[in-house]
Amino acid sequence: MSDQANRVWRLTARPESDRIDDALELETEAVPSAPEGGLLVRNIYLSIDPTHRIWMSEIDQYMDPVEIGEPMRGGTIGVVNRSNAEGFSPGDIVACQGGWQDYVAISAKMVRRIDRASNLPLSAYMGPLGNIGATAYFGLFEIARPRPGETVVVSAAAGAVGSLVGQMAKIMGCRVVGTAGSPEKCAWLVDDLGFDAAINYKDGDLIKALRETCPGGIDVYFDNVGGAMLNAVLTLINLNARIVVCGLISTYNDLEQGGDGPAMFRNVLMKRATIQGFIVSDFLRRYPEAFAAIGQWLETRLLQYRVDIRQGLENAPDVLKLLFTGDHSGKLIVQVSEEP
Ligand SMILES: NC(=O)c1ccc[n+]([C@@H]2O[C@H](COP(=O)([O-])OP(=O)(O)OC[C@H]3O[C@@H](n4cnc5c(N)ncnc54)[C@H](OP(=O)(O)O)[C@@H]3O)[C@@H](O)[C@H]2O)c1
């Protein structure tokens, strides 16, 4: 990376299915200036998230899609390079939507200062102490509201959000079953994170495995996946079950098609279940509450997490694909430049 040039991944087309390479181009441009009242920030870490695939599409979604020709949107942690904003100085560390690029010129109102109060690595602020942690916290405690002793199933359980959700449910005194896509991930959930059971959903009959691991039925389902997984869980829900729709990653490469709903949707009626979607940014004002609790759990080792840092902005599209194959271990991040 040079401080004379800004490499920018721009969206050049709407991708078809998983062919995101056809939709992105890396361009080299001049480094922008810090705007009046704003900052020039050098991106250090770029968060790679399933929702990037949603933003690339033009379906009706929870925020505006990225327009053709725009820099690809993405959450970042960076260091202030130049400041025209009161209260910010070069060297300050901030989180913002810095995008898939080396530098971002941004209003100071659009950044969150990171005060590193602990010995945790900076990347933790993109995992448990960032949107990921807030998603797990508010999705579980505000939407699902599990009670001690209840059975909680979480999908994509070895992923960034799922692994935190399962551990938080254990902290609440729940029985927790996770689903994940490999024996290694399942072993990590049970042996290291303390899940009661884990199911490799690629291996055998999912409904049978859920029946065996949830003999008392399912009270809470934290869904990161949708599709066949949601259908299997609906088959086994208990009276007054709560289903939290956090994500539907199994559908993201097929968004334009819409897709069919789950065949067992009738159990929402039969079991008087509640099914609720949420978007973490709705809870933005309450993030400090989540980070205070999560910070304590990290300190006391009640909560563990993994980050998977891949090098180089130029590799961002290939890294995004890993979310859909599952070939990563924890919160997926691209390192754009060195930490100061
Ligand atoms: N609502 C919100 O505000 C919000 C905020 C953040 C994230 N989310 C959602 O939360 C979910 C998890 O996000 P994350 O960032 O923590 O990603 P992640 O779980 O770290 O990575 C995604 C994982 O999904 C699994 N997966 C991919 N395709 C799948 C398929 N077809 N069937 C089943 N599993 C599949 C893979 O794990 P396996 O190896 O186990 O297959 C992969 O590792 C996503 O759906 C995301 O959109 C929602």
The ligand as an SDF file (V2000), in Angstrom:
LIG
                    3D

 48 52  0  0  0  0  0  0  0  0999 V2000
  -29.2440   -9.4600   11.6840 N   0  0  0  0  0  0  0  0  0  0  0  0
  -28.0950   -8.8210   11.8120 C   0  0  0  0  0  0  0  0  0  0  0  0
  -28.0370   -7.6440   12.1850 O   0  0  0  0  0  0  0  0  0  0  0  0
  -26.8270   -9.5700   11.4860 C   0  0  0  0  0  0  0  0  0  0  0  0
  -25.5660   -9.0280   11.8210 C   0  0  0  0  0  0  0  0  0  0  0  0
  -24.4170   -9.7860   11.5340 C   0  0  0  0  0  0  0  0  0  0  0  0
  -24.5480  -11.0340   10.9170 C   0  0  0  0  0  0  0  0  0  0  0  0
  -25.7930  -11.4900   10.5920 N   0  0  0  0  0  0  0  0  0  0  0  0
  -25.9710  -12.8080    9.9720 C   0  0  0  0  0  0  0  0  0  0  0  0
  -25.4470  -13.7790   10.8380 O   0  0  0  0  0  0  0  0  0  0  0  0
  -25.0360  -14.9120   10.0870 C   0  0  0  0  0  0  0  0  0  0  0  0
  -23.6110  -15.2790   10.4850 C   0  0  0  0  0  0  0  0  0  0  0  0
  -22.7420  -14.2180   10.1050 O   0  0  0  0  0  0  0  0  0  0  0  0
  -21.2110  -14.2340   10.5400 P   0  0  0  0  0  0  0  0  0  0  0  0
  -20.6490  -12.9340   10.1530 O   0  0  0  0  0  0  0  0  0  0  0  0
  -21.1000  -14.6870   11.9540 O   0  0  0  0  0  0  0  0  0  0  0  0
  -20.6070  -15.3320    9.5670 O   0  0  0  0  0  0  0  0  0  0  0  0
  -19.9380  -16.7030    9.9960 P   0  0  0  0  0  0  0  0  0  0  0  0
  -20.9600  -17.4980   10.7320 O   0  0  0  0  0  0  0  0  0  0  0  0
  -18.6310  -16.4640   10.6340 O   0  0  0  0  0  0  0  0  0  0  0  0
  -19.6790  -17.3550    8.5700 O   0  0  0  0  0  0  0  0  0  0  0  0
  -20.7280  -17.8490    7.8160 C   0  0  0  0  0  0  0  0  0  0  0  0
  -20.8940  -19.3550    8.0420 C   0  0  0  0  0  0  0  0  0  0  0  0
  -22.1370  -19.7690    7.4990 O   0  0  0  0  0  0  0  0  0  0  0  0
  -22.0600  -21.1400    7.2090 C   0  0  0  0  0  0  0  0  0  0  0  0
  -22.7260  -21.3760    5.9250 N   0  0  0  0  0  0  0  0  0  0  0  0
  -22.4160  -20.8320    4.7230 C   0  0  0  0  0  0  0  0  0  0  0  0
  -23.2550  -21.2860    3.7810 N   0  0  0  0  0  0  0  0  0  0  0  0
  -24.1080  -22.1470    4.4050 C   0  0  0  0  0  0  0  0  0  0  0  0
  -25.2020  -22.9460    3.9620 C   0  0  0  0  0  0  0  0  0  0  0  0
  -25.5870  -22.9670    2.6670 N   0  0  0  0  0  0  0  0  0  0  0  0
  -25.8290  -23.7320    4.8720 N   0  0  0  0  0  0  0  0  0  0  0  0
  -25.4490  -23.7210    6.1600 C   0  0  0  0  0  0  0  0  0  0  0  0
  -24.4180  -22.9880    6.6420 N   0  0  0  0  0  0  0  0  0  0  0  0
  -23.7720  -22.2020    5.7720 C   0  0  0  0  0  0  0  0  0  0  0  0
  -20.5770  -21.5260    7.1330 C   0  0  0  0  0  0  0  0  0  0  0  0
  -20.2810  -22.3380    8.2580 O   0  0  0  0  0  0  0  0  0  0  0  0
  -20.3430  -23.9550    8.1940 P   0  0  0  0  0  0  0  0  0  0  0  0
  -18.9400  -24.4130    7.9440 O   0  0  0  0  0  0  0  0  0  0  0  0
  -20.8520  -24.3140    9.5250 O   0  0  0  0  0  0  0  0  0  0  0  0
  -21.2630  -24.3010    7.0520 O   0  0  0  0  0  0  0  0  0  0  0  0
  -19.8560  -20.1990    7.3130 C   0  0  0  0  0  0  0  0  0  0  0  0
  -18.6790  -20.3210    8.0430 O   0  0  0  0  0  0  0  0  0  0  0  0
  -25.1910  -14.5310    8.6190 C   0  0  0  0  0  0  0  0  0  0  0  0
  -26.4040  -15.0630    8.1340 O   0  0  0  0  0  0  0  0  0  0  0  0
  -25.2550  -13.0310    8.6540 C   0  0  0  0  0  0  0  0  0  0  0  0
  -25.9570  -12.4920    7.5590 O   0  0  0  0  0  0  0  0  0  0  0  0
  -26.9070  -10.7770   10.8660 C   0  0  0  0  0  0  0  0  0  0  0  0
  1  2  1  0
  2  3  2  0
  2  4  1  0
  4  5  1  0
  4 48  2  0
  5  6  2  0
  6  7  1  0
  7  8  2  0
  8  9  1  0
  8 48  1  0
  9 10  1  0
  9 46  1  0
 10 11  1  0
 11 12  1  0
 11 44  1  0
 12 13  1  0
 13 14  1  0
 14 15  2  0
 14 16  1  0
 14 17  1  0
 17 18  1  0
 18 19  2  0
 18 20  1  0
 18 21  1  0
 21 22  1  0
 22 23  1  0
 23 24  1  0
 23 42  1  0
 24 25  1  0
 25 26  1  0
 25 36  1  0
 26 27  1  0
 26 35  1  0
 27 28  2  0
 28 29  1  0
 29 30  1  0
 29 35  2  0
 30 31  1  0
 30 32  2  0
 32 33  1  0
 33 34  2  0
 34 35  1  0
 36 37  1  0
 36 42  1  0
 37 38  1  0
 38 39  2  0
 38 40  1  0
 38 41  1  0
 42 43  1  0
 44 45  1  0
 44 46  1  0
 46 47  1  0
M  CHG  2   8   1  16  -1
M  END
$$$$
